[in-house]
Amino acid sequence: MSGNRLEGKVAIVTGKFLNFQRPFYQTSNDGLGGASGFGAAISTRFAQEGCKVLIADLNESGAQSMVLQIGGGTVSMKMDVTQESDWKKAVDMCIEKFGRLDILVNNAGTSHKNKVSFYPRIPTIGTDLRS
C-alpha cells in the first residue's frame, strides 16, 4: 500500500532504547529507534507515502540497513537524542540533502519489564521517565 499524502515532505524519525535489565546509564545499540520497531514501521510508511526520511538511531548499522530496505529518499545517521549537537547535525543533514524539514517523529523511549509508577529524572541519560 502506498500513496502520496507526504509527497515533498521531509521527516526525521528518531529513537533510543534503554533496557532496564542493564544499568540505567548503559544504553543498548539494538534498540527501538528509527531502525527497528515503531521507528522502522513509521519510516517505511512515510517513505511509501512519498516522504524523504532521515532515520536517526543509536544503532547506526540498523539505520543503514533500513535505508537499504526502504530505498528512495531515505538516509540515516547515528544519533543520541540527549545530545544537542546530534539534533543540530540531524537538522543540518535534512536541510543539506533535502532543502527543508517538515516532520519530526521523536520516537525515543525506554523499555522495562515492570511498569514503573514513578521514576525521577535521571540526569545521566537526560530522559524524563515519568508519564
Steps between C-alpha positions, in 0.01 A plus 500: 500500500642835403380847425613857478365664817854598605637578154763773519523484880815428701500321837740404775408179685703458819536239768697383799464180695579457867476148634425494873663159533826688459623784722300817423809675365583228246310542175449219255578524130239240406206719578172651406606800297439596141665174398269257678154453650267799473774715347557255216128477431457879509802555275378239253145636486617860464724399207210308342298821518771694315688650797878539510607347834807541719519192723687613812595223741769393745516178300688637198524169314129434558415845366715441191332162450157668508616748237590209273161334563294817450703666225376816334583823679593334828828578678636414843726625775610392845320719753468531876189711568645619831777684316420844362788470253338191346173691454687778319669242276167335418331827407805612302502167313133541402554856380816402309356189333134597459483878542242491780361323806124456549444215745666376818408165654689490828461129556763485775386296794578251767409141565467306823344175618292644784296818478662775702243716678744784562857545395688826557697670227834328453744772390753240381284404202297821476168317471194581707353161586178629656184466296 
